[in-house]
Amino acid sequence: AHHPEDFLILFGSQAAMDRLAGEHFIRSPRFSLSMRPWSKLAHAGSGEFEYRVELELRGIPAQAWHLST
């Protein structure tokens, strides 16, 4: 499946990226291009899991178990 996030623009500076704050559209007779900040939630969904599983985590540093660290 095609996801628009397959095409990313990497900016050289925060100032350059800030010029594109919000959503922008570029249109021509042959194409239209939508530019907006990337989000890891763009194609996310929510739902309930049907199965319970036991999960074992190994090698996690002790400080990783506390939100303050």
C-alpha positions in Angstrom: 0.0 0.0 0.0 1.1 3.5 -0.7 1.5 5.8 2.3 2.4 9.5 1.8 5.0 9.2 4.6 7.1 7.2 2.1 8.3 10.6 0.9 10.0 12.8 3.4 11.6 16.2 3.1 14.6 16.7 5.5 15.2 20.3 6.3 18.6 21.7 7.0 17.3 24.0 9.8 14.4 24.5 12.1 13.8 27.9 10.5 13.4 26.4 7.0 10.9 23.8 8.4 9.0 26.5 10.3 8.2 28.2 6.9 6.0 25.2 6.2 4.1 25.3 9.5 0.7 23.7 9.0 -0.6 22.1 5.8 0.4 23.3 2.4 -0.8 22.2 -1.1 1.0 22.5 -4.4 -1.2 22.0 -7.4 -0.5 21.8 -11.1 -2.4 20.4 -14.1 -0.5 17.1 -13.7 -0.4 16.5 -9.9 -1.2 17.9 -6.5 1.1 17.6 -3.5 0.1 17.9 0.1 2.8 18.9 2.5 2.4 18.7 6.2 4.4 17.7 9.3 5.1 14.0 9.6 3.2 12.1 12.4 3.7 8.6 13.5 0.0 8.5 14.1 -1.0 9.2 10.5 -2.2 5.7 9.8 -2.8 4.6 13.3 -5.9 2.9 14.5 -7.3 1.8 17.8 -9.1 -1.3 18.9 -9.1 -4.0 21.5 -6.8 -7.0 21.4 -8.6 -10.3 21.3 -5.8 -12.4 22.9 -3.8 -12.1 26.1 -0.1 -13.0 26.0 2.7 -13.2 28.5 5.4 -10.7 27.7 8.9 -11.0 29.2 11.3 -8.0 28.8 15.0 -8.7 29.3 17.9 -6.4 29.4 15.9 -3.3 30.3 18.1 -0.9 32.5 16.6 -0.3 36.0 16.2 3.4 35.4 14.0 2.7 32.4 11.2 1.5 34.6 10.7 5.0 36.1 9.0 7.8 34.1 11.2 10.4 35.7 14.3 9.0 33.9 
